[in-house]
Amino acid sequence: MRLVKQSTAYNAMVFMTDATGHIDGATGLTLTITASKDGAAFGSISPTVTERGSGWYSLALTTTHTDTIGDLALHVTGTGADPSDLLLQVRANVLGDTLPASVAGNVGGNVVGSVGSVVGAVGSIGAGGISAGSFAAGAIDNAAIAANAIAAAEIANDAITSAKIATGAIDADALAADAVDKIHDDTIGDGTLTFRQAARIEVAALAGELSGAATTTVTIRNVSDSADVIVATVDASGNRTATTVTP
């Protein structure tokens, strides 16, 4: 069944069969057409008819012909041809139409409402509602999470604590080399030294070569004895009054 939009012009093709052999198309006909709208009695209509060849004719139905929702039955006759019947169905809207504003608003509201219900349902999931066993292995990996998808501001204070990390969950192999470098290069104390620099100073102070202990200037070198790391100025009692460090 052909679908036609209400009050819209429509070109309906009809094949007229030769009345003698009842197989070949009948050409050169003058067609007489009657129509029934939504089950009403048949009445004569006069759409523009154009012969297309091989027994096919185009009926140019107007907005007046398609103004009633329901079945639109057409009975077509022509001298020397078998009668032909067409059944169209007139609808207010057909596939591909833009929805009316009122309908679109209702659809949009229902979609938004449904999404809101889903969000509310997710918010209602209690502790343990989603566990590691709920995800297939590899279901969520680095490639699935966009860069900056999770920012520091989106993680609550104390969201990750030592008590929430299983023993052995993070080991040396779990940290990339650049991640370790970033930790070592983070500043500590008053912000002038990094972890890496502080470690060099501590190792030198504990195990480096020392000179000038009996003078007012004490020098401590690195373990490899290739550079001065700590140079301290002391008084006669050995009190340190100034220190220069080169980590």
C-alpha positions as CSV (number, residue, x, y, z in Angstrom):
1,M,0.0,0.0,0.0
2,R,1.3,3.4,-0.9
3,L,1.4,6.1,1.8
4,V,0.5,9.6,0.9
5,K,0.7,12.7,3.1
6,Q,-2.6,14.5,3.7
7,S,-3.3,17.6,1.5
8,T,-0.1,17.0,-0.5
9,A,0.2,16.6,-4.3
10,Y,1.2,13.1,-5.3
11,N,2.0,11.5,-8.7
12,A,0.5,8.0,-8.7
13,M,1.6,5.6,-11.4
14,V,-1.0,3.1,-12.9
15,F,-0.5,0.3,-15.4
16,M,-3.2,-0.2,-18.0
17,T,-3.4,-3.7,-19.5
18,D,-4.6,-4.3,-23.1
19,A,-8.1,-5.7,-23.1
20,T,-7.4,-8.2,-25.9
21,G,-4.4,-10.1,-24.7
22,H,-4.6,-9.0,-21.0
23,I,-0.8,-8.9,-20.9
24,D,0.7,-6.1,-22.8
25,G,0.4,-2.5,-21.8
26,A,-2.4,-0.4,-23.5
27,T,-1.1,2.9,-25.0
28,G,-2.8,6.0,-26.2
29,L,-5.7,5.8,-23.8
30,T,-8.0,8.5,-22.4
31,L,-8.5,7.6,-18.8
32,T,-11.6,7.9,-16.7
33,I,-11.0,8.0,-13.0
34,T,-13.3,7.7,-9.9
35,A,-12.2,7.9,-6.3
36,S,-13.4,6.9,-2.9
37,K,-12.1,8.8,0.2
38,D,-12.0,7.0,3.6
39,G,-14.7,4.5,2.5
40,A,-17.1,7.0,1.0
41,A,-18.9,6.5,-2.3
42,F,-16.9,6.7,-5.6
43,G,-17.0,10.0,-7.4
44,S,-15.4,11.3,-10.6
45,I,-12.1,13.1,-10.3
46,S,-10.0,14.7,-13.1
47,P,-6.3,14.7,-12.2
48,T,-3.8,15.5,-15.0
49,V,-2.9,12.3,-16.8
50,T,0.4,11.9,-18.5
51,E,1.2,8.7,-20.6
52,R,4.7,7.5,-19.7
53,G,5.0,4.6,-22.1
54,S,4.6,0.8,-22.2
55,G,1.1,1.1,-20.7
56,W,2.1,3.3,-17.7
57,Y,0.3,6.5,-16.9
58,S,1.0,9.1,-14.3
59,L,-2.0,10.5,-12.3
60,A,-1.1,14.0,-10.8
61,L,-3.3,14.0,-7.7
62,T,-3.8,17.4,-6.1
63,T,-4.1,18.5,-2.5
64,T,-7.9,18.4,-3.0
65,H,-7.7,14.7,-3.9
66,T,-5.6,13.9,-0.8
67,D,-7.4,16.0,1.7
68,T,-9.0,13.2,3.7
69,I,-7.2,10.8,6.0
70,G,-7.8,7.1,5.4
71,D,-7.9,4.9,2.3
72,L,-8.0,6.6,-1.1
73,A,-9.2,4.1,-3.6
74,L,-8.9,4.9,-7.3
75,H,-10.7,3.0,-10.1
76,V,-9.2,3.7,-13.6
77,T,-10.8,2.7,-16.9
78,G,-10.0,3.4,-20.6
79,T,-11.5,2.1,-23.8
80,G,-9.6,-1.0,-25.0
81,A,-8.0,-1.7,-21.6
82,D,-8.8,-3.7,-18.5
83,P,-9.8,-1.6,-15.5
84,S,-7.1,-0.9,-13.0
85,D,-7.5,-0.2,-9.3
86,L,-5.1,1.6,-6.9
87,L,-5.3,1.8,-3.1
88,L,-3.5,4.7,-1.4
89,Q,-3.5,5.5,2.3
90,V,-3.6,9.1,3.3
91,R,-1.9,10.0,6.6
92,A,-1.3,13.2,8.5
93,N,2.4,12.4,8.6
94,V,4.7,10.0,6.8
95,L,8.2,8.8,7.4
96,G,10.7,11.6,6.9
97,D,8.4,14.4,8.0
98,T,9.6,17.0,10.5
99,L,7.5,16.5,13.6
100,P,5.1,19.4,14.5
101,A,6.3,21.6,17.4
102,S,3.8,20.2,19.8
103,V,4.7,16.6,19.1
104,A,8.5,17.4,19.1
105,G,8.1,19.1,22.4
106,N,6.4,16.0,23.9
107,V,9.0,13.7,22.5
108,G,11.8,15.9,23.7
109,G,10.3,16.2,27.1
110,N,9.8,12.4,27.4
111,V,13.4,11.8,26.3
112,V,14.7,14.3,28.8
113,G,12.5,12.8,31.5
114,S,13.7,9.3,30.7
115,V,17.4,10.4,30.8
116,G,16.6,12.1,34.1
117,S,15.1,8.9,35.4
118,V,18.3,7.0,34.4
119,V,20.5,9.6,36.1
120,G,18.3,9.3,39.2
121,A,18.6,5.5,39.1
122,V,22.3,5.7,38.8
123,G,22.4,8.1,41.8
124,S,20.4,5.5,43.7
125,I,23.0,2.7,43.4
126,G,24.2,1.8,46.8
127,A,27.6,0.8,48.1
128,G,28.8,-2.2,46.2
129,G,26.1,-1.8,43.5
130,I,28.8,-1.8,40.8
131,S,31.8,-3.9,41.4
132,A,34.8,-4.9,39.4
133,G,33.0,-8.1,38.4
134,S,30.4,-6.0,36.6
135,F,32.9,-5.0,33.9
136,A,34.5,-7.4,31.4
137,A,38.2,-7.5,31.4
138,G,39.6,-4.5,29.4
139,A,36.1,-2.9,29.2
140,I,37.5,0.4,30.5
141,D,41.1,1.2,29.5
142,N,43.2,4.3,29.0
143,A,42.0,4.7,25.4
144,A,38.4,4.7,26.5
145,I,38.9,7.7,28.8
146,A,39.4,11.1,27.1
147,A,42.3,13.3,28.1
148,N,41.4,15.4,31.2
149,A,38.1,13.5,31.5
150,I,38.8,13.2,35.3
151,A,40.2,16.4,36.8
152,A,41.5,16.9,40.3
153,A,38.6,19.1,41.1
154,E,36.2,16.2,40.4
155,I,37.8,13.9,43.0
156,A,36.7,14.6,46.6
157,N,39.2,15.0,49.4
158,D,40.1,11.6,50.9
159,A,38.4,9.8,47.9
160,I,41.5,7.7,47.6
161,T,43.3,6.7,50.8
162,S,45.7,4.0,51.8
163,A,42.9,2.1,53.4
164,K,41.1,1.9,50.0
165,I,44.1,0.6,48.1
166,A,44.7,-3.2,48.4
167,T,48.1,-4.4,49.5
168,G,50.2,-4.8,46.4
169,A,47.7,-3.0,44.1
170,I,50.3,-0.5,43.1
171,D,53.9,-1.9,42.6
172,A,57.0,-0.6,40.9
173,D,55.8,-2.1,37.6
174,A,52.5,-0.3,37.8
175,L,54.1,3.2,37.6
176,A,55.5,4.4,34.3
177,A,59.0,5.9,34.3
178,D,57.7,9.4,33.6
179,A,55.2,9.1,36.5
180,V,58.1,8.3,38.8
181,D,60.1,11.3,37.5
182,K,57.2,13.6,38.1
183,I,57.0,12.4,41.7
184,H,60.8,12.9,42.2
185,D,60.7,16.3,40.6
186,D,57.8,17.6,42.8
187,T,58.9,20.3,45.3
188,I,58.9,19.9,49.0
189,G,59.4,22.0,52.1
190,D,59.6,25.7,51.2
191,G,59.3,24.9,47.5
192,T,63.0,25.4,46.6
193,L,64.0,21.7,46.6
194,T,62.6,18.6,44.9
195,F,62.5,15.1,46.3
196,R,65.4,14.2,44.0
197,Q,67.5,17.1,45.1
198,A,66.7,16.5,48.8
199,A,67.8,12.9,48.4
200,R,71.1,13.9,47.0
201,I,71.7,16.3,49.9
202,E,70.8,13.6,52.4
203,V,73.1,11.0,50.8
204,A,76.0,13.5,50.7
205,A,75.5,14.5,54.4
206,L,75.4,10.9,55.5
207,A,78.1,9.3,53.3
208,G,79.9,12.1,51.4
209,E,83.6,13.1,52.0
210,L,83.9,16.0,54.6
211,S,86.7,18.5,54.9
212,G,87.4,21.6,57.0
213,A,85.9,20.2,60.2
214,A,88.6,22.1,62.3
215,T,88.0,25.4,60.5
216,T,85.1,27.8,60.1
217,T,84.1,26.4,56.7
218,V,82.9,22.8,56.4
219,T,82.6,21.2,53.0
220,I,80.8,18.0,52.2
221,R,81.1,16.4,48.7
222,N,78.8,13.9,46.9
223,V,79.4,10.2,47.3
224,S,81.3,10.0,43.9
225,D,83.5,12.9,45.2
226,S,82.9,14.9,42.0
227,A,81.3,18.1,43.4
228,D,80.7,20.0,46.6
229,V,77.1,19.5,47.8
230,I,77.1,21.3,51.2
231,V,79.3,24.2,52.2
232,A,78.6,25.4,55.8
233,T,80.0,28.3,57.7
234,V,80.5,27.6,61.4
235,D,81.8,29.5,64.4
236,A,84.5,28.4,66.9
237,S,81.9,26.3,68.8
238,G,80.8,24.5,65.6
239,N,77.5,26.3,65.3
240,R,76.3,26.5,61.7
241,T,75.7,30.2,60.7
242,A,75.2,29.8,57.0
243,T,74.8,27.0,54.5
244,T,75.1,26.8,50.7
245,V,73.8,23.6,49.0
246,T,74.3,22.5,45.4
247,P,72.2,19.3,45.0
